Amino acid sequence: RVGGEEFLVLCPGQGIEEAAALAERLRVALSASEVEVGEGSVRVTASFGVATRTDDVPDAEALLKAADEASYRAKQGGRDRVERQG
């Protein structure tokens, strides 16, 4: 847990395509679930920001920043989606 409702998933040895595919599988699984609340239920959604180390993203701090920026783009783009760095 990074903070608030933000979580971090590390995927060592995976490139951006594999990490984005994992994020999409997680997003779909969450979207398919409902949580019982009182006498009703709510659908769960999530926005994902995916980033990988590159020349422009050389360390952990830059990697977290790139993922955070991608996550904000996902939220601004309509939520319940996956966005990649850049």
DRENPA-3360 file (N, C-alpha, C; in nm, 2 decimals, always signed):
BEGIN
1 = RVGGEEFL = +0.09/-0.12/+0.00/+0.00/+0.00/+0.00/+0.09/+0.12/+0.00 ~ +0.07/+0.21/-0.10/+0.15/+0.33/-0.11/+0.09/+0.44/-0.03 ~ -0.04/+0.45/-0.03/-0.11/+0.55/+0.05/-0.25/+0.56/+0.00 ~ -0.34/+0.60/+0.09/-0.48/+0.62/+0.05/-0.53/+0.49/-0.01 ~ -0.58/+0.50/-0.13/-0.63/+0.39/-0.21/-0.54/+0.35/-0.32 ~ -0.41/+0.37/-0.30/-0.31/+0.34/-0.40/-0.22/+0.22/-0.35 ~ -0.20/+0.13/-0.45/-0.13/+0.01/-0.42/-0.02/+0.00/-0.53 ~ +0.09/-0.07/-0.50/+0.20/-0.09/-0.59/+0.22/-0.24/-0.61;
9 = VLCPGQGI = +0.24/-0.27/-0.74/+0.27/-0.41/-0.78/+0.40/-0.41/-0.85 ~ +0.50/-0.48/-0.80/+0.63/-0.49/-0.87/+0.63/-0.61/-0.95 ~ +0.68/-0.60/-1.07/+0.69/-0.71/-1.17/+0.83/-0.73/-1.22 ~ +0.93/-0.77/-1.13/+1.07/-0.78/-1.18/+1.08/-0.87/-1.30 ~ +1.16/-0.83/-1.39/+1.19/-0.91/-1.51/+1.09/-0.91/-1.62 ~ +0.98/-0.83/-1.60/+0.88/-0.81/-1.70/+0.89/-0.68/-1.77 ~ +0.86/-0.68/-1.89/+0.86/-0.55/-1.97/+0.73/-0.48/-1.95 ~ +0.71/-0.37/-2.02/+0.59/-0.29/-2.01/+0.47/-0.36/-2.06;
17 = EEAAALAE = +0.49/-0.44/-2.17/+0.37/-0.52/-2.23/+0.32/-0.62/-2.13 ~ +0.41/-0.69/-2.07/+0.37/-0.80/-1.97/+0.30/-0.73/-1.85 ~ +0.36/-0.62/-1.80/+0.31/-0.55/-1.68/+0.17/-0.50/-1.71 ~ +0.15/-0.44/-1.83/+0.02/-0.38/-1.87/-0.08/-0.49/-1.89 ~ -0.04/-0.61/-1.94/-0.13/-0.72/-1.95/-0.18/-0.77/-1.81 ~ -0.09/-0.77/-1.72/-0.12/-0.81/-1.58/-0.22/-0.71/-1.52 ~ -0.19/-0.58/-1.54/-0.28/-0.48/-1.49/-0.42/-0.49/-1.55 ~ -0.43/-0.52/-1.68/-0.56/-0.53/-1.74/-0.63/-0.66/-1.68;
25 = RLRVALSA = -0.56/-0.77/-1.66/-0.63/-0.88/-1.60/-0.68/-0.85/-1.46 ~ -0.60/-0.78/-1.38/-0.65/-0.73/-1.25/-0.77/-0.64/-1.26 ~ -0.76/-0.55/-1.35/-0.87/-0.45/-1.37/-1.00/-0.53/-1.41 ~ -0.99/-0.62/-1.50/-1.11/-0.70/-1.54/-1.17/-0.78/-1.42 ~ -1.08/-0.84/-1.35/-1.12/-0.93/-1.23/-1.19/-0.84/-1.13 ~ -1.14/-0.72/-1.10/-1.20/-0.63/-1.01/-1.34/-0.58/-1.06 ~ -1.34/-0.55/-1.18/-1.47/-0.50/-1.24/-1.58/-0.60/-1.24 ~ -1.54/-0.73/-1.24/-1.64/-0.84/-1.25/-1.69/-0.87/-1.11;
33 = SEVEVGEG = -1.63/-0.81/-1.00/-1.67/-0.84/-0.87/-1.77/-0.73/-0.81 ~ -1.85/-0.77/-0.72/-1.93/-0.68/-0.65/-1.91/-0.70/-0.50 ~ -1.92/-0.59/-0.42/-1.91/-0.60/-0.28/-2.04/-0.57/-0.21 ~ -2.08/-0.66/-0.12/-2.21/-0.64/-0.05/-2.19/-0.53/+0.05 ~ -2.29/-0.43/+0.04/-2.28/-0.32/+0.13/-2.43/-0.30/+0.18 ~ -2.45/-0.33/+0.31/-2.58/-0.32/+0.36/-2.68/-0.41/+0.29 ~ -2.78/-0.36/+0.24/-2.88/-0.44/+0.16/-2.86/-0.44/+0.01 ~ -2.75/-0.38/-0.03/-2.72/-0.37/-0.17/-2.57/-0.41/-0.20;
41 = SVRVTASF = -2.53/-0.38/-0.32/-2.39/-0.41/-0.35/-2.33/-0.29/-0.44 ~ -2.20/-0.29/-0.45/-2.14/-0.19/-0.53/-2.04/-0.26/-0.62 ~ -2.02/-0.21/-0.74/-1.92/-0.26/-0.83/-1.78/-0.20/-0.80 ~ -1.68/-0.28/-0.81/-1.54/-0.23/-0.78/-1.47/-0.20/-0.91 ~ -1.41/-0.09/-0.92/-1.33/-0.05/-1.03/-1.19/-0.01/-0.99 ~ -1.10/+0.00/-1.08/-0.96/+0.04/-1.05/-0.90/+0.10/-1.17 ~ -0.82/+0.21/-1.15/-0.74/+0.27/-1.25/-0.59/+0.23/-1.23 ~ -0.52/+0.19/-1.33/-0.38/+0.14/-1.32/-0.29/+0.23/-1.40;
49 = GVATRTDD = -0.17/+0.26/-1.34/-0.07/+0.33/-1.41/+0.05/+0.23/-1.41 ~ +0.10/+0.20/-1.53/+0.21/+0.11/-1.55/+0.33/+0.18/-1.61 ~ +0.45/+0.15/-1.54/+0.57/+0.21/-1.59/+0.68/+0.11/-1.58 ~ +0.79/+0.14/-1.65/+0.91/+0.05/-1.65/+1.03/+0.14/-1.65 ~ +1.14/+0.08/-1.61/+1.27/+0.16/-1.61/+1.32/+0.18/-1.75 ~ +1.36/+0.30/-1.78/+1.42/+0.33/-1.91/+1.53/+0.43/-1.89 ~ +1.59/+0.49/-1.99/+1.69/+0.59/-1.98/+1.63/+0.71/-1.91 ~ +1.50/+0.74/-1.94/+1.44/+0.86/-1.88/+1.38/+0.83/-1.74;
57 = VPDAEALL = +1.38/+0.70/-1.70/+1.32/+0.65/-1.57/+1.43/+0.56/-1.51 ~ +1.54/+0.62/-1.46/+1.66/+0.55/-1.42/+1.66/+0.48/-1.28 ~ +1.57/+0.53/-1.19/+1.57/+0.48/-1.06/+1.43/+0.46/-1.00 ~ +1.42/+0.41/-0.88/+1.29/+0.38/-0.82/+1.20/+0.50/-0.80 ~ +1.26/+0.61/-0.76/+1.18/+0.73/-0.74/+1.12/+0.78/-0.87 ~ +1.20/+0.78/-0.98/+1.15/+0.81/-1.11/+1.04/+0.71/-1.16 ~ +1.06/+0.59/-1.13/+0.97/+0.48/-1.17/+0.83/+0.50/-1.10 ~ +0.84/+0.53/-0.97/+0.71/+0.55/-0.90/+0.64/+0.68/-0.95;
65 = KAADEASY = +0.72/+0.78/-0.99/+0.66/+0.90/-1.04/+0.59/+0.87/-1.18 ~ +0.66/+0.80/-1.26/+0.61/+0.77/-1.40/+0.48/+0.68/-1.38 ~ +0.48/+0.59/-1.29/+0.35/+0.51/-1.27/+0.24/+0.59/-1.21 ~ +0.27/+0.68/-1.12/+0.18/+0.77/-1.06/+0.11/+0.86/-1.17 ~ +0.20/+0.92/-1.26/+0.15/+1.00/-1.37/+0.06/+0.93/-1.46 ~ +0.09/+0.80/-1.49/+0.01/+0.72/-1.58/-0.12/+0.69/-1.51 ~ -0.12/+0.66/-1.38/-0.24/+0.64/-1.30/-0.34/+0.76/-1.30 ~ -0.28/+0.88/-1.29/-0.37/+1.00/-1.30/-0.43/+1.01/-1.44;
73 = RAKQGGRD = -0.35/+0.98/-1.54/-0.41/+0.98/-1.68/-0.52/+0.89/-1.69 ~ -0.51/+0.77/-1.63/-0.62/+0.67/-1.63/-0.74/+0.72/-1.57 ~ -0.72/+0.79/-1.45/-0.84/+0.85/-1.38/-0.90/+0.96/-1.46 ~ -0.82/+1.05/-1.52/-0.87/+1.16/-1.60/-0.94/+1.11/-1.73 ~ -0.89/+0.99/-1.78/-0.95/+0.94/-1.90/-1.08/+0.87/-1.89 ~ -1.13/+0.86/-1.77/-1.26/+0.80/-1.75/-1.26/+0.69/-1.64 ~ -1.15/+0.67/-1.58/-1.14/+0.57/-1.47/-1.16/+0.42/-1.52 ~ -1.13/+0.33/-1.44/-1.15/+0.18/-1.47/-1.07/+0.15/-1.60;
81 = RVERQG = -0.94/+0.19/-1.60/-0.86/+0.17/-1.72/-0.72/+0.15/-1.69 ~ -0.64/+0.11/-1.78/-0.49/+0.10/-1.77/-0.42/+0.20/-1.86 ~ -0.33/+0.27/-1.80/-0.25/+0.37/-1.88/-0.10/+0.33/-1.86 ~ -0.02/+0.35/-1.97/+0.12/+0.32/-1.96/+0.20/+0.46/-1.95 ~ +0.32/+0.45/-1.90/+0.40/+0.57/-1.89/+0.42/+0.63/-2.03 ~ +0.45/+0.76/-2.02/+0.48/+0.83/-2.15/+0.37/+0.89/-2.21;
% end
